[in-house]
Amino acid sequence: MAKLWGSRFNKGTDALADGFSFSIGYDWRLAKYDVQASIAHARMLGKCGIIPKEDAARLASGLRKIAGQIAKGTFKFDTKAEDVHTNIQSALKKFIGPAADKLHTARSRNDLIALDMKLYCLDESKQIIDLIALVQKAVVQFADKNKDVIIPAYTHLQSAQVVLLAHHMLAYVEMLERDKARIYGTIKRTAVMPLGSCALSGTTLPIDRNFVAKQLGFKQVTANSMDSVSDRDFIVEALSDIAVLGMHCSRVAEDIILWATREFNFVDIDWALCTGSSIMPHKKNPDILELIRGATANLYGNLNEVLVLMKGLPLTYNRDMQLDKPPLFESVEKIKDILGLLTRLFVGLKVKEKIIAERIYDEAFFSVDVMEYLIKKGVSYRQAHDTVGTMIKECADKGKKIAELNLAELKSYSSSFGVNVKALLDPKVSVSNKKSLGSTNPTLVRREIERWKKLLR
């Protein structure tokens, strides 16, 4: 197939060079955006009188036919064509004849690919936001369903204090909301239209870039033609957003992997998201969650790949930039799968309430509650901390529980102790006594569940 630039060359390119340089193997994903951009461009050319209006109409009509084929999945990509642009151009010429040769007027593949990639990123970013919202909804529903369940919480993966399971779940919702906010910020910076910058310096033809921008839903056009064709910040930002989102998904997966072990035994994962062992018949492995955790490495690697790719490039366009697409496409497709799987996880996740209830009646969970009891009595933080630490150590050494100490024994540690301190050694009391905004207090957590239900509705 003839190349868009072949007239200058006196011989064909090497077959190995073609295979090495052709991008149609992955940039076919941009076909619908290439057509969308080309329709707007053709309309502009006709409006500005750069080509006859009847030719502009033919171009738009032919491109709409191609768009229909792409949407139905019947468009046949020629793998011997250099790239997606060549595929569209060749198909258009078959549909409408010589008028197709006017489509590339006042544009270059340099500004066209920047536009295609921006349209792709904008579209996929919105889809990712929607998928994040579905995960959030599933998590909030799971939290609401289990709003009275109290679980151990950990620091350093050591038992720390007790919290409501719903409070733990809402932490995931907050993390994911920040991910959405980051993506919204990237969308804002991506939504600037580059077409009309041509190869790097603009054009002498009387084009109307704002018209094209309006046709494509952009509110502004790029201000510098050189930056327009060399900018890939929006891809780096998209990959960065996905990497952070992947990190959050991995942390969620790790919590559930731990909770599903026999050692924790807090939850039961739906069988549909587990696999077995080829040698141990009893196994139920959380392989899907482990693969989510592992896939995050790809998301980090893809971000790093594009950063390294771009770091040494002089202005403006360089062919290296063709290689920004595979890592972006892989990250986008992978994170969409991950988000879909996490939604299914929380829909089918079961909580083992009886087993969890047995784990939270450990007095160590309530040491801070006892310490704060003393602080409320006027004891300094340092003294209260030392007092409770000593009491816990000596009780452990003697094999006794704080609940078993009589009043005299309690007062031997601090004259501020009363028998009522024993009432604090209860998980329900512990969570209910929390007062600070953002804490695990049941009233506050229920309020947060309702707030998120409204926000996600």
C-alpha positions in Angstrom: 0.0 0.0 0.0 1.2 3.5 -0.9 2.5 5.5 2.0 1.2 9.1 2.7 4.8 10.4 2.3 6.1 8.1 -0.5 6.5 10.6 -3.4 9.8 11.9 -2.2 11.5 8.4 -2.1 13.1 6.7 -5.1 12.8 3.2 -3.6 10.6 1.3 -1.3 11.5 0.8 2.4 12.9 -2.4 3.6 10.4 -5.0 4.6 12.1 -5.5 8.0 12.0 -1.7 8.5 8.3 -1.6 7.7 7.6 -4.4 10.2 9.6 -2.6 12.8 8.1 0.8 12.3 4.4 0.1 11.4 2.0 0.9 14.2 -1.3 -0.5 12.9 -0.9 -3.5 15.1 -1.9 -1.3 18.1 -3.1 2.1 16.9 -6.2 0.6 15.2 -7.7 1.5 18.6 -7.7 5.1 17.5 -9.7 4.6 14.3 -13.0 6.0 15.6 -11.2 9.1 16.9 -9.3 9.5 13.7 -12.6 9.5 11.8 -14.2 11.8 14.3 -11.3 14.3 14.0 -11.3 14.0 10.2 -15.0 14.8 9.8 -14.6 18.0 11.9 -11.5 18.9 9.8 -13.3 18.3 6.5 -16.2 20.5 7.5 -13.8 23.2 8.5 -12.0 23.0 5.1 -15.3 23.4 3.3 -16.5 26.2 5.6 -13.3 28.2 5.1 -13.4 27.7 1.3 -10.1 25.9 1.4 -11.7 23.1 -0.6 -15.0 23.1 -2.4 -18.0 22.6 -0.1 -19.2 19.6 -2.2 -15.8 17.9 -1.7 -16.1 18.6 2.1 -19.6 17.0 2.0 -18.2 14.0 0.2 -15.4 13.6 2.7 -17.8 13.8 5.6 -20.2 11.3 4.0 -17.4 8.8 3.3 -16.0 9.2 6.8 -19.4 8.6 8.3 -19.6 5.3 6.4 -16.2 4.3 7.8 -17.3 5.3 11.3 -20.4 3.0 10.9 -18.2 0.1 9.9 -15.8 0.7 12.8 -18.8 0.9 15.2 -20.1 -2.4 13.9 -16.7 -4.0 13.9 -16.8 -4.7 10.2 -14.1 -2.3 9.1 -11.2 -4.3 7.7 -7.8 -3.0 8.8 -4.9 -3.6 6.4 -2.0 -4.8 8.4 0.3 -3.8 5.5 -0.7 -0.2 5.9 1.6 1.9 7.9 -0.8 3.2 10.5 -4.4 4.0 11.3 -4.3 7.2 9.4 -3.2 5.4 6.2 -6.0 2.8 6.7 -8.7 5.5 7.0 -7.3 7.5 4.0 -7.2 4.4 1.8 -10.7 3.2 2.7 -12.0 6.7 2.2 -10.6 6.9 -1.3 -12.3 3.6 -2.2 -15.6 5.1 -1.0 -15.5 8.6 -2.6 -12.6 8.6 -5.1 -10.1 11.5 -5.8 -11.9 13.9 -3.3 -10.3 11.8 -0.5 -6.9 13.2 -1.5 -8.0 16.6 -0.1 -8.7 15.5 3.4 -5.1 15.9 4.6 -5.0 19.6 3.5 -3.8 21.9 6.3 -2.9 19.1 8.7 0.0 16.7 9.5 0.0 13.3 11.1 1.9 15.1 13.9 -1.0 17.2 15.0 -3.6 14.6 14.0 -2.1 11.9 16.2 -1.9 14.3 19.1 -5.6 15.0 18.6 -6.5 11.3 18.3 -4.6 10.5 21.4 -6.3 13.3 23.3 -9.8 12.1 22.2 -8.9 8.6 23.2 -7.6 9.7 26.6 -10.7 11.9 27.3 -13.0 9.1 26.3 -11.2 6.4 28.3 -10.8 8.7 31.3 -14.5 9.2 31.6 -15.1 5.5 31.3 -12.5 4.8 34.1 -14.3 7.4 36.3 -17.6 5.6 35.8 -16.0 2.2 36.6 -14.4 3.7 39.8 -17.9 4.9 40.8 -19.3 1.4 40.4 -16.6 0.0 42.7 -17.4 2.7 45.2 -21.1 1.9 45.0 -20.4 -1.8 45.6 -18.1 -1.0 48.6 -20.7 1.4 50.1 -23.4 -1.3 49.7 -21.1 -3.8 51.4 -20.4 -1.4 54.2 -24.1 -0.7 54.7 -24.9 -4.4 54.7 -22.3 -4.9 57.4 -22.5 -1.6 59.3 -22.7 -3.1 62.7 -19.7 -5.5 62.3 -16.7 -4.6 64.4 -13.2 -5.8 63.3 -9.6 -5.5 64.5 -7.6 -2.8 62.8 -3.9 -2.9 62.4 -0.7 -0.9 62.3 2.5 -2.6 61.2 0.1 -5.6 60.6 -0.1 -6.0 64.4 -3.4 -5.7 66.2 -4.1 -2.1 67.2 -7.6 -1.1 68.0 -11.1 -2.0 66.9 -13.1 -0.2 64.2 -16.3 -0.8 62.3 -15.9 -2.8 59.2 -17.9 -0.1 57.4 -15.3 2.5 58.5 -12.6 0.4 57.0 -14.6 0.1 53.8 -15.2 3.8 53.5 -11.4 4.3 53.6 -11.4 2.6 50.2 -14.1 4.9 49.0 -12.1 8.0 50.0 -9.0 6.6 48.2 -11.0 6.0 45.0 -12.6 9.5 45.2 -9.1 11.0 45.2 -8.4 8.9 42.1 -11.4 10.4 40.4 -10.4 13.9 41.3 -6.9 13.3 39.8 -8.4 12.0 36.6 -10.8 15.0 36.4 -7.7 17.3 36.7 -6.0 15.4 33.9 -9.1 15.7 31.7 -9.1 19.5 32.2 -5.5 19.8 31.0 -6.0 17.3 28.2 -9.1 19.0 26.7 -7.1 21.5 24.6 -7.4 21.0 20.8 -4.1 20.7 18.9 -5.2 20.2 15.3 -4.1 23.0 12.9 -0.6 23.0 14.3 0.3 20.9 11.3 3.9 19.5 11.3 5.1 22.0 13.8 4.7 25.6 12.6 1.1 26.0 11.6 -0.2 26.7 8.1 -0.5 29.6 5.6 -4.0 28.4 4.7 -7.0 30.3 6.3 -8.2 27.5 8.7 -10.5 28.0 11.6 -9.2 26.0 14.6 -11.9 27.2 16.9 -14.5 25.7 14.6 -12.8 22.3 14.7 -12.5 22.6 18.5 -16.2 23.3 18.9 -17.2 20.4 16.5 -15.1 18.1 18.7 -16.3 19.4 22.1 -13.1 21.2 23.1 -13.4 24.6 24.8 -10.0 25.9 23.7 -7.2 25.4 21.2 -3.5 25.0 21.9 -1.5 28.2 21.9 1.9 27.0 20.5 2.1 24.8 17.5 5.5 23.4 18.5 4.3 22.4 21.9 1.1 21.0 20.4 2.8 18.3 18.4 5.5 17.4 20.9 3.3 17.4 24.1 2.7 14.0 25.7 2.2 15.3 29.2 -1.4 14.2 29.1 -0.4 10.6 28.4 2.1 10.7 31.3 -0.6 12.2 33.5 -3.1 9.5 32.5 -0.5 6.8 33.2 0.3 8.4 36.5 -3.4 8.6 37.5 -3.8 4.9 36.5 -0.7 3.9 38.4 -1.9 5.5 41.7 -5.4 4.0 41.1 -3.7 0.6 40.6 -1.8 1.1 43.8 -5.1 1.6 45.7 -6.7 -1.4 44.0 -3.7 -3.5 45.0 -3.9 -2.4 48.6 -7.6 -3.3 48.6 -6.7 -6.7 47.1 -4.0 -7.3 49.7 -6.4 -6.6 52.6 -8.9 -9.1 51.2 -6.2 -11.7 50.5 -5.1 -11.5 54.1 -8.6 -11.6 55.4 -9.4 -14.7 53.4 -6.5 -16.7 54.9 -7.2 -19.3 57.6 -5.1 -17.3 59.9 -7.4 -14.3 59.6 -10.6 -16.0 58.3 -12.6 -12.8 58.3 -14.2 -13.1 54.8 -15.2 -15.6 52.2 -14.4 -14.7 48.6 -16.9 -15.8 45.9 -15.8 -19.0 44.3 -16.1 -17.4 40.9 -13.1 -15.2 41.7 -10.9 -18.0 43.0 -9.0 -20.9 41.6 -7.8 -24.3 42.9 -4.6 -26.2 43.2 -3.4 -28.9 40.7 -2.0 -30.9 43.6 -3.9 -29.9 46.8 -7.6 -30.6 46.4 -8.6 -28.5 49.5 -7.2 -25.2 48.2 -9.3 -22.1 47.4 -6.7 -19.6 46.1 -7.5 -15.8 45.7 -5.6 -15.8 42.4 -7.6 -13.0 40.8 -6.8 -10.7 43.7 -3.1 -11.7 43.5 -3.1 -10.9 39.8 -4.6 -7.5 40.5 -1.8 -7.0 43.0 0.7 -8.2 40.4 -0.7 -6.2 37.5 0.0 -3.0 39.4 3.7 -3.6 38.5 2.7 -3.3 34.8 1.0 0.0 35.5 4.1 1.4 37.2 6.3 0.1 34.4 4.2 1.6 31.7 4.4 5.0 33.4 8.1 4.7 33.8 8.4 3.6 30.1 6.8 6.7 28.8 8.7 9.0 31.1 12.0 7.5 30.0 10.8 7.6 26.4 10.1 11.3 26.5 13.0 12.6 28.7 15.6 13.0 26.0 13.5 14.1 23.0 14.2 17.5 21.4 11.3 19.5 20.1 9.2 18.8 18.2 7.8 15.5 17.0 10.1 12.4 17.0 9.2 8.9 15.9 10.0 7.6 19.3 6.7 9.1 20.4 4.9 6.4 18.4 5.8 4.1 21.2 3.8 5.9 23.8 0.7 4.0 22.7 1.3 0.4 23.7 1.9 1.2 27.4 -1.0 3.6 27.5 -3.4 1.1 25.8 -2.2 -1.7 28.1 -2.7 0.4 31.3 -6.1 1.6 30.2 -7.4 -1.9 29.4 -5.8 -3.4 32.5 -7.2 -0.9 35.0 -10.7 -1.3 33.4 -10.5 -5.0 34.0 -9.3 -4.5 37.5 -12.1 -2.1 38.4 -14.7 -4.5 37.0 -13.3 -7.4 39.0 -13.3 -5.3 42.3 -16.9 -4.5 41.8 -17.7 -8.2 41.4 -15.6 -8.9 44.5 -17.6 -6.7 46.9 -20.9 -7.8 45.4 -20.1 -11.5 46.3 -17.9 -11.0 49.4 -19.2 -12.7 52.7 -18.3 -11.7 56.2 -17.6 -14.3 58.9 -19.2 -12.3 61.8 -18.9 -15.0 64.4 -15.2 -15.6 63.8 -14.5 -11.9 63.8 -16.5 -11.4 67.0 -14.2 -13.9 68.8 -11.1 -12.0 67.8 -12.1 -8.6 69.2 -12.5 -9.5 72.8 -8.8 -8.9 73.5 -8.1 -6.3 76.1 -5.0 -5.1 74.2 -7.4 -3.5 71.7 -8.7 -1.1 74.4 -5.4 0.2 75.9 -5.9 3.7 74.3 -9.4 3.8 75.7 -8.1 3.1 79.2 -5.3 5.7 78.7 -7.8 8.3 77.5 -9.9 7.5 80.6 -7.0 8.6 82.8 -6.4 11.7 80.6 -10.0 12.7 81.2 -9.3 12.4 84.9 -6.5 15.0 84.6 -3.5 12.6 84.3 -0.9 13.8 81.8 -0.6 11.9 78.5 2.9 10.6 79.3 1.9 9.4 82.8 -1.2 7.8 81.5 0.7 6.0 78.7 3.3 4.7 81.2 0.6 3.6 83.7 -1.4 1.6 81.2 1.7 0.1 79.7 2.9 -1.1 83.1 -0.5 -2.5 84.0 -0.8 -4.4 80.7 2.8 -5.8 81.1 2.2 -7.0 84.7 -1.2 -8.5 83.9 0.4 -10.4 81.0 3.2 -11.6 83.2 0.8 -12.8 85.8 -1.6 -14.3 83.3 -4.4 -12.0 84.5 -6.9 -9.7 82.7 -7.5 -6.1 83.5 -11.2 -7.1 83.9 -10.2 -9.4 86.7 -8.5 -6.7 88.8 -10.4 -5.4 91.9 -10.6 -1.8 92.8 -7.5 -1.9 95.1 -5.4 -3.5 92.4 -6.6 -0.9 89.8 -5.7 1.9 92.2 -2.3 0.5 92.8 -1.5 1.6 89.2 -3.3 5.0 89.5 -5.5 6.6 92.1 -7.6 7.9 89.3 -8.9 4.5 88.3 -12.4 3.5 89.3 -14.2 0.2 88.7 -16.1 1.8 85.8 -12.9 1.6 83.7 -13.7 -2.0 83.1 -16.7 -1.0 81.0 -14.3 0.3 78.4 -13.0 -3.2 77.7 -15.8 -3.8 75.2 -15.6 -3.4 71.4 -19.0 -1.8 71.1 -18.2 0.7 73.8 -14.8 1.4 72.2 -16.2 2.4 68.8 -19.2 4.2 70.3 -17.0 6.4 72.6 -15.0 7.8 69.6 -16.1 11.4 69.2 -13.8 13.1 66.6 -15.0 13.8 63.1 -13.9 11.1 60.7 -13.6 8.5 63.5 -15.2 5.0 63.7 -18.1 6.3 65.8 -21.2 4.3 64.6 -23.4 7.4 64.2 -20.7 9.2 62.2 -20.1 6.1 60.0 -23.8 5.7 59.2 -23.9 9.3 58.3 -21.0 8.8 56.0 -22.6 5.8 54.4 -25.7 7.9 53.6 -23.6 10.7 52.3 -21.8 8.5 49.9 -25.0 6.9 48.8 -26.3 10.3 47.8 -23.0 11.4 46.2 -22.8 8.2 44.1 -26.4 8.2 43.1 
